[in-house]
Amino acid sequence: MKFRLNIGITARLLAGYSLVVLICCGTVVVLLREVQQIVVISDSIVEQKYQIASISKQMLENLLSMEENEKKYQLLNDEEYLNYFITASNQFNNSFLEMMALDRESVPIPKAWRQLYADYQKHRPETNDLAQLRQAQSLWIPEVVINRWIGRLQRARAANGESVIQANMELNRHGQAAVQKALLGLGISLLVGVSCSIFLGYSMIRPMGELTRGIRSISKGRLNDRIKVRTQDELGQLAHAFNELAKRLKEEEMMRSDFIAMLSHEIRTPLTSIRESVNMIAEEVMGPTNAQQRRFLTIASSEIGRIAELLNHLMQVSRLQSADIKLQPRPICPVKTIHTCIQLMQPMAERGHIELENRLPPKLPKIMGDEKYFQQVVMNLLGNAIKFSPPRKQVRVSAQNEPGHQWIKFAVQDFGPGIPQAEQSLIFNKYYRAREVRKHMDGTGLGLSFSKFIIEAHDGEIWVDSTLGRGSTFLFTIPQAR
């Protein structure tokens, strides 16, 4: 069971583009999530960790300043150092308040800072009054406690620096992940896009190729060729319409052939009677005739012969098309047959002062064909070449047997006016005659069509190579005899 695609071209295009757009949108969503993570980490570094580093540095300096000024005051008893101590103490307290203000639910500060703040609340002085501080034996807290706090501050700063490094590493990881996911999404989009393009192109180019082949077959007169319909889309409907057109043309062609065959048959009976009557009068069966009567009877007999020949051509073509003629192929010697054709056409060539040249190689393989019809083709081509050649010119017959090929190529060459390029594809059509030919030369336009039918029935091919002013060469191929 063959698969037939019933989806229209427009639906396929929309589906392909929609798939690519969905993949791109999914990639954008993933990138936005990664960017959001990057923003959160960046905010954590900028808004908290850098501030913790700055505040902790200031607190460490304040502790060292308090310890230094306390010792200087106790040694020198200078109130200036007492003021320095109070200032450093106030700055340390404000820094702690700033530090605790950074603690929020979204990004909490490390636990070490909260523990240090709790310890600070236990030892902080109850007053910053100068008079009371002068009477106190110790300005604030023991040196051991300050040293312990300094150690905690240093460790907390180191931990904060480590967290900054970790945050930067996390930031870098998310950045790399964003790049990788972007490249992955881009790659998938390109892959899907290319795949959809190939699929759509194949699904459209193949039917278009079939249509082109069908149109060319009609232009060559092969009306029996049909296009294989593999889809039910717009191109499939076009293929159906084309097949219907070819079928209708074939039926009309058969009707014309039948009509011509019937008409030819019906005309031949009275024409035979007329011809016999004219011949009997010319032979003086009905009585004596004078010279003028005999001249007109000769003209009438010649014209009747022309009409009979035309009817024979029409009936031959009709029988070929209706497959009434059955070829009887057998191995034949082409050299002998063509030599016979040249002898038969010699009187016609002499009347036109044309020289027939036989350029066939002496040893030519036998061909597989029907000798009667092969002879008819050669005589048709020789007759056309003689008809269109000017006086004192040559008509050459040649053949070529290329090694490795299973056919022999024959050629009939003349040096007449040539055939225009626009008409070379039409001369093998039935009843076609060029305008210039119709003006000054009689004919039916069936000779080349008849020859084409015969050559193609032998599985051969016929074509023309012509240049205006340089003559024409008609070539055809016939399979070799095995």
Phi, psi and omega per residue, in radians:
M1 nan 2.117 -3.086
K2 -1.467 2.505 -3.141
F3 -1.483 2.251 3.093
R4 -2.062 2.251 -3.117
L5 -1.495 2.023 -3.070
N6 -1.741 0.131 -3.129
I7 -1.535 2.358 -3.133
G8 -1.207 2.860 -3.125
I9 -1.111 -0.749 -3.132
T10 -1.083 -0.753 3.129
A11 -1.111 -0.672 3.121
R12 -1.148 -0.726 3.109
L13 -1.097 -0.792 3.135
L14 -1.105 -0.706 3.133
A15 -1.118 -0.758 3.135
G16 -1.124 -0.834 3.130
Y17 -1.123 -0.672 3.123
S18 -1.106 -0.697 3.114
L19 -1.101 -0.756 3.109
V20 -1.113 -0.734 -3.138
V21 -1.129 -0.710 3.123
L22 -1.089 -0.745 3.117
I23 -1.112 -0.736 3.111
C24 -1.108 -0.737 3.123
C25 -1.129 -0.726 3.086
G26 -1.072 -0.695 3.097
T27 -1.103 -0.724 3.135
V28 -1.119 -0.713 3.129
V29 -1.086 -0.796 3.119
V30 -1.081 -0.730 3.120
L31 -1.112 -0.681 3.124
L32 -1.114 -0.659 3.092
R33 -1.124 -0.752 3.105
E34 -1.130 -0.698 3.115
V35 -1.131 -0.663 3.097
Q36 -1.073 -0.754 3.082
Q37 -1.076 -0.713 3.120
I38 -1.098 -0.699 3.135
V39 -1.143 -0.730 3.134
V40 -1.085 -0.802 -3.141
I41 -1.129 -0.705 3.123
S42 -1.103 -0.741 3.096
D43 -1.074 -0.716 3.130
S44 -1.072 -0.706 -3.138
I45 -1.212 -0.817 -3.030
V46 -1.304 -0.826 -3.003
E47 -1.431 -0.437 -3.049
Q48 -2.086 -0.976 -2.959
K49 -1.193 -0.688 3.084
Y50 -1.177 -0.641 3.097
Q51 -1.188 -0.679 3.087
I52 -1.056 -0.744 3.128
A53 -1.092 -0.739 -3.114
S54 -1.201 -0.785 -3.116
I55 -1.162 -0.725 -3.126
S56 -1.133 -0.607 3.078
K57 -1.116 -0.767 3.125
Q58 -1.120 -0.702 3.121
M59 -1.122 -0.697 3.113
L60 -1.115 -0.721 3.092
E61 -1.128 -0.666 3.129
N62 -1.150 -0.736 3.109
L63 -1.068 -0.783 3.125
L64 -1.120 -0.675 3.121
S65 -1.161 -0.700 3.125
M66 -1.120 -0.761 -3.141
E67 -1.118 -0.717 -3.118
E68 -1.187 -0.804 -3.105
N69 -1.211 -0.554 3.083
E70 -1.111 -0.748 3.134
K71 -1.167 -0.731 -3.140
K72 -1.121 -0.670 3.139
Y73 -1.164 -0.736 3.136
Q74 -1.159 -0.547 3.140
L75 -1.427 -0.793 -3.008
L76 -1.759 -0.294 -3.135
N77 0.973 0.712 3.134
D78 -1.780 2.164 -3.081
E79 -1.167 -0.328 3.097
E80 -1.062 -0.694 3.110
Y81 -1.225 -0.496 3.073
L82 -1.151 -0.713 3.082
N83 -1.111 -0.703 3.094
Y84 -1.068 -0.709 -3.125
F85 -1.101 -0.787 -3.132
I86 -1.107 -0.714 3.132
T87 -1.094 -0.804 3.121
A88 -1.113 -0.637 3.123
S89 -1.143 -0.758 3.099
N90 -1.106 -0.735 3.115
Q91 -1.124 -0.681 3.107
F92 -1.100 -0.733 3.139
N93 -1.146 -0.746 3.118
N94 -1.129 -0.671 3.102
S95 -1.095 -0.706 3.102
F96 -1.096 -0.694 3.119
L97 -1.125 -0.694 3.085
E98 -1.114 -0.709 3.135
M99 -1.065 -0.824 -3.113
M100 -1.202 -0.426 3.108
A101 -1.227 -0.377 3.109
L102 -1.304 -0.290 -3.114
D103 -1.284 1.981 3.108
R104 -2.411 2.945 -3.004
E105 -1.182 -0.650 -3.072
S106 -1.219 -0.776 -3.134
V107 -2.330 1.541 -3.106
P108 -1.270 2.682 3.084
I109 -1.377 2.788 -3.141
P110 -1.035 2.662 -3.096
K111 -1.107 -0.526 -3.115
A112 -1.042 -0.615 -3.131
W113 -1.238 -0.663 3.105
R114 -1.175 -0.660 3.089
Q115 -1.122 -0.726 3.116
L116 -1.126 -0.643 3.125
Y117 -1.181 -0.684 3.098
A118 -1.106 -0.725 3.094
D119 -1.133 -0.652 3.110
Y120 -1.109 -0.688 3.133
Q121 -1.107 -0.502 3.133
K122 -1.286 -0.602 -2.999
H123 -1.874 -0.073 -3.100
R124 -1.142 2.484 3.130
P125 -1.134 2.568 -3.109
E126 -1.369 -0.295 -3.098
T127 -2.597 2.708 3.047
N128 -2.035 0.369 3.140
D129 -1.245 2.340 -3.087
L130 -1.113 -0.723 -3.092
A131 -1.110 -0.778 -3.133
Q132 -1.179 -0.668 3.141
L133 -1.161 -0.538 3.130
R134 -1.165 -0.632 -3.096
Q135 -1.383 -0.313 -3.113
A136 -1.300 2.483 3.114
Q137 -1.251 -0.567 3.107
S138 -2.194 2.373 -3.075
L139 -1.166 -0.658 -3.061
W140 -2.529 -1.484 -3.032
I141 -2.306 2.808 3.139
P142 -1.111 2.718 -3.132
E143 -1.109 -0.565 -3.139
V144 -1.095 -0.690 3.139
V145 -1.173 -0.736 3.126
I146 -1.074 -0.768 3.122
N147 -1.079 -0.647 3.111
R148 -1.135 -0.709 3.104
W149 -1.149 -0.684 3.104
I150 -1.044 -0.739 3.109
G151 -1.098 -0.741 3.115
R152 -1.111 -0.734 3.124
L153 -1.062 -0.738 -3.128
Q154 -1.133 -0.741 3.111
R155 -1.157 -0.702 3.119
A156 -1.124 -0.678 3.089
R157 -1.117 -0.737 3.116
A158 -1.104 -0.724 3.111
A159 -1.129 -0.669 3.105
N160 -1.135 -0.714 3.069
G161 -1.085 -0.687 3.101
E162 -1.133 -0.704 3.121
S163 -1.143 -0.596 3.064
V164 -1.107 -0.743 3.108
I165 -1.097 -0.774 3.126
Q166 -1.098 -0.698 3.123
A167 -1.117 -0.707 3.099
N168 -1.126 -0.686 3.090
M169 -1.122 -0.727 3.098
E170 -1.112 -0.685 3.088
L171 -1.070 -0.766 3.119
N172 -1.127 -0.679 3.135
R173 -1.110 -0.784 3.110
H174 -1.130 -0.641 3.091
G175 -1.097 -0.788 3.100
Q176 -1.115 -0.702 3.111
A177 -1.092 -0.680 3.113
A178 -1.111 -0.742 3.120
V179 -1.120 -0.783 -3.132
Q180 -1.093 -0.771 -3.136
K181 -1.183 -0.612 3.084
A182 -1.137 -0.778 3.112
L183 -1.128 -0.691 3.115
L184 -1.103 -0.807 3.116
G185 -1.092 -0.698 3.104
L186 -1.125 -0.747 3.124
G187 -1.093 -0.779 3.121
I188 -1.113 -0.703 3.121
S189 -1.088 -0.774 3.117
L190 -1.113 -0.749 -3.135
L191 -1.087 -0.815 3.130
V192 -1.134 -0.720 3.133
G193 -1.093 -0.795 3.127
V194 -1.143 -0.740 3.128
S195 -1.075 -0.779 3.120
C196 -1.120 -0.689 3.132
S197 -1.120 -0.757 3.127
I198 -1.111 -0.779 -3.137
F199 -1.093 -0.817 -3.140
L200 -1.144 -0.726 3.119
G201 -1.089 -0.765 -3.141
Y202 -1.131 -0.720 -3.104
S203 -1.201 -0.331 3.118
M204 -1.801 -0.646 -3.083
I205 -1.206 -0.702 -3.116
R206 -1.081 -0.854 3.069
P207 -1.093 -0.623 3.106
M208 -1.128 -0.647 3.067
G209 -1.113 -0.714 3.090
E210 -1.093 -0.724 3.105
L211 -1.110 -0.740 3.117
T212 -1.072 -0.766 3.116
R213 -1.084 -0.725 3.138
G214 -1.123 -0.720 3.131
I215 -1.141 -0.706 3.104
R216 -1.139 -0.647 3.126
S217 -1.140 -0.628 3.093
I218 -1.187 -0.705 3.120
S219 -1.111 -0.427 3.097
K220 -1.625 0.053 3.080
G221 1.535 0.118 3.133
R222 -1.613 1.560 -3.066
L223 -1.484 -0.132 -3.134
N224 -1.456 -0.268 -3.135
D225 -1.204 2.390 3.134
R226 -2.163 2.639 3.116
I227 -1.562 2.329 3.081
K228 -1.315 2.160 -3.128
V229 -1.664 1.955 -3.118
R230 -1.888 -0.180 -3.111
T231 -2.296 2.889 3.073
Q232 -2.013 0.343 3.138
D233 -1.493 -2.830 -3.099
E234 -1.064 -0.710 3.122
L235 -1.189 -0.622 3.071
G236 -1.112 -0.710 3.088
Q237 -1.127 -0.662 3.085
L238 -1.127 -0.679 3.113
A239 -1.128 -0.728 3.087
H240 -1.039 -0.783 -3.141
A241 -1.104 -0.668 3.127
F242 -1.134 -0.767 3.127
N243 -1.092 -0.685 3.094
E244 -1.128 -0.698 3.105
L245 -1.104 -0.799 3.133
A246 -1.081 -0.697 3.120
K247 -1.111 -0.739 3.133
R248 -1.149 -0.709 3.095
L249 -1.101 -0.702 3.116
K250 -1.102 -0.754 3.131
E251 -1.098 -0.758 3.132
E252 -1.165 -0.636 3.093
E253 -1.117 -0.730 3.109
M254 -1.142 -0.663 3.099
M255 -1.108 -0.745 3.111
R256 -1.121 -0.748 3.141
S257 -1.103 -0.756 3.114
D258 -1.103 -0.688 3.140
F259 -1.150 -0.759 3.131
I260 -1.129 -0.727 3.121
A261 -1.102 -0.760 3.126
M262 -1.131 -0.772 -3.129
L263 -1.126 -0.724 3.124
S264 -1.099 -0.741 3.135
H265 -1.129 -0.722 -3.123
E266 -1.209 -0.565 -3.128
I267 -1.345 -0.542 -3.062
R268 -1.097 -0.611 -3.105
T269 -1.120 -0.955 3.099
P270 -1.167 -0.529 -3.140
L271 -1.160 -0.642 3.098
T272 -1.131 -0.716 3.109
S273 -1.094 -0.760 3.130
I274 -1.090 -0.761 -3.108
R275 -1.113 -0.753 3.132
E276 -1.139 -0.672 3.116
S277 -1.112 -0.781 3.125
V278 -1.089 -0.726 -3.129
N279 -1.142 -0.678 3.135
M280 -1.162 -0.690 3.099
I281 -1.153 -0.747 3.141
A282 -1.109 -0.562 3.129
E283 -1.475 0.108 3.061
E284 1.080 0.549 3.044
V285 -1.186 -0.634 -3.130
M286 -1.490 -0.041 -3.095
G287 2.368 2.966 -3.118
P288 -1.188 2.628 3.091
T289 -2.233 2.651 3.110
N290 -1.555 3.129 -3.053
A291 -1.125 -0.718 -3.127
Q292 -1.158 -0.686 3.114
Q293 -1.131 -0.712 3.133
R294 -1.128 -0.637 3.119
R295 -1.106 -0.778 3.130
F296 -1.223 -0.585 3.071
L297 -1.153 -0.619 3.086
T298 -1.152 -0.732 3.100
I299 -1.099 -0.743 -3.135
A300 -1.135 -0.700 3.121
S301 -1.131 -0.666 3.121
S302 -1.151 -0.746 3.138
E303 -1.172 -0.661 3.086
I304 -1.104 -0.643 3.089
G305 -1.110 -0.701 3.103
R306 -1.099 -0.742 3.129
I307 -1.125 -0.715 3.129
A308 -1.115 -0.676 3.112
E309 -1.143 -0.718 3.097
L310 -1.066 -0.757 3.127
L311 -1.111 -0.655 3.102
N312 -1.101 -0.743 3.099
H313 -1.074 -0.776 -3.124
L314 -1.089 -0.722 -3.127
M315 -1.233 -0.596 3.093
Q316 -1.106 -0.816 -3.141
V317 -1.128 -0.697 3.141
S318 -1.119 -0.732 3.127
R319 -1.160 -0.639 3.105
L320 -1.107 -0.759 -3.094
Q321 -1.215 -0.601 -3.129
S322 -1.514 0.127 3.082
A323 1.095 0.470 3.071
D324 -1.314 -0.466 -3.121
I325 -1.550 2.193 3.106
K326 -1.886 2.106 3.107
L327 -1.240 2.561 3.068
Q328 -2.117 1.330 -3.066
P329 -1.246 2.488 3.061
R330 -2.716 2.854 3.115
P331 -1.143 2.177 3.122
I332 -2.270 2.721 3.124
C333 -1.599 1.917 -3.078
P334 -1.164 -0.543 -3.119
V335 -1.100 -0.791 -3.125
K336 -1.139 -0.761 -3.114
T337 -1.147 -0.755 -3.134
I338 -1.187 -0.613 3.080
H339 -1.088 -0.684 3.086
T340 -1.122 -0.733 3.127
C341 -1.078 -0.722 -3.140
I342 -1.106 -0.712 3.104
Q343 -1.109 -0.704 3.134
L344 -1.185 -0.575 -3.109
M345 -1.562 -0.059 -3.077
Q346 -1.070 -0.757 3.114
P347 -1.026 -0.722 3.126
M348 -1.119 -0.702 3.116
A349 -1.153 -0.682 -3.137
E350 -1.163 -0.620 3.095
R351 -1.122 -0.572 3.115
G352 -1.668 0.126 -3.139
H353 1.006 0.798 3.138
I354 -1.951 2.430 3.119
E355 -1.750 2.177 3.093
L356 -1.625 2.136 -3.115
E357 -1.922 2.195 3.094
N358 -1.707 1.856 -3.127
R359 -1.949 0.522 3.112
L360 -1.299 2.439 3.046
P361 -1.132 2.560 -3.068
P362 -1.129 -0.579 -3.128
K363 -1.993 1.714 -3.129
L364 -2.086 2.310 -3.136
P365 -1.053 2.721 3.081
K366 -1.242 2.686 3.115
I367 -1.965 2.792 3.110
M368 -1.787 1.886 -3.104
G369 -2.950 3.070 3.060
D370 -1.571 2.010 -2.992
E371 -1.067 -0.679 -3.105
K372 -1.083 -0.803 -3.112
Y373 -1.333 -0.576 3.046
F374 -1.076 -0.738 3.099
Q375 -1.117 -0.663 3.131
Q376 -1.109 -0.698 3.113
V377 -1.104 -0.828 -3.122
V378 -1.082 -0.702 -3.138
M379 -1.212 -0.640 3.068
N380 -1.064 -0.805 -3.119
L381 -1.184 -0.706 3.095
L382 -1.126 -0.708 3.132
G383 -1.097 -0.762 3.098
N384 -1.113 -0.742 -3.128
A385 -1.093 -0.735 3.117
I386 -1.166 -0.688 -3.093
K387 -1.113 -0.650 -3.051
F388 -1.716 0.047 -3.133
S389 -1.590 2.391 3.051
P390 -1.245 2.808 -3.132
P391 -1.019 2.645 3.109
R392 1.072 0.582 3.009
K393 -2.017 3.006 -3.099
Q394 -1.919 2.672 2.947
V395 -2.159 2.085 -3.012
R396 -1.899 2.418 3.053
V397 -2.054 2.188 -3.098
S398 -2.429 2.955 3.119
A399 -2.601 2.710 -3.095
Q400 -2.451 2.234 3.110
N401 -1.998 1.708 -3.108
E402 -1.428 2.312 3.131
P403 -1.062 2.421 3.106
G404 1.572 -0.147 3.127
H405 -1.777 2.636 -3.106
Q406 -1.719 0.336 3.136
W407 -2.463 2.891 3.086
I408 -2.068 2.362 -3.120
K409 -1.779 2.176 3.115
F410 -1.876 2.671 -3.123
A411 -2.495 2.397 3.021
V412 -2.116 2.003 -3.002
Q413 -2.010 2.370 3.023
D414 -2.206 2.984 -3.131
F415 -2.145 0.769 -3.133
G416 -1.513 -2.722 -3.065
P417 -1.275 -0.285 -3.103
G418 1.498 3.017 -3.097
I419 -2.087 2.286 3.090
P420 -1.031 2.593 -3.108
Q421 -1.036 -0.654 -3.092
A422 -1.184 -0.382 -3.083
E423 -1.756 -0.119 -3.065
Q424 -1.160 -0.507 3.115
S425 -1.458 -0.076 -3.065
L426 -1.901 -0.294 -2.982
I427 -1.190 -0.316 3.128
F428 -1.578 0.013 3.072
N429 -1.362 2.618 3.142
K430 -1.127 2.419 3.034
Y431 1.170 0.115 -3.128
Y432 -1.450 2.302 3.048
R433 -2.437 2.349 -3.105
A434 -1.107 2.728 -3.098
R435 -1.086 -0.783 -3.119
E436 -1.125 -0.563 3.134
V437 -1.246 -0.709 -3.103
R438 -1.103 -0.444 -3.062
K439 -1.239 -0.633 -2.984
H440 -2.306 0.188 -3.086
M441 -2.533 2.340 3.114
D442 -1.384 2.821 3.091
G443 2.782 2.974 -3.114
T444 -1.931 -0.266 -3.085
G445 1.305 0.415 -3.105
L446 -1.898 -0.265 -3.048
G447 -1.065 -0.891 -3.123
L448 -1.222 -0.633 3.101
S449 -1.118 -0.730 3.105
F450 -1.095 -0.749 3.129
S451 -1.120 -0.685 3.139
K452 -1.121 -0.734 3.092
F453 -1.023 -0.769 -3.083
I454 -1.183 -0.813 -3.108
I455 -1.085 -0.786 3.131
E456 -1.179 -0.524 3.057
A457 -1.176 -0.420 3.065
H458 -1.558 0.194 -3.080
D459 1.103 0.564 3.100
G460 -1.906 -2.937 -3.108
E461 -2.534 2.524 3.139
I462 -2.307 2.458 -3.137
W463 -2.720 3.034 -3.110
V464 -2.237 2.530 3.047
D465 -2.204 1.908 -2.992
S466 -2.439 2.574 3.061
T467 -2.336 2.312 -3.117
L468 -1.017 2.264 3.129
G469 1.473 -0.131 -3.097
R470 -2.122 0.050 3.093
G471 1.669 -3.082 -3.085
S472 -2.353 2.623 3.049
T473 -2.229 2.039 3.075
F474 -1.664 2.200 -3.097
L475 -2.106 2.537 3.050
F476 -2.634 2.740 -3.127
T477 -2.079 2.549 3.079
I478 -2.325 2.371 3.140
P479 -1.107 2.570 3.055
Q480 -1.267 2.712 3.038
A481 -1.411 2.327 3.136
R482 -1.512 nan nan
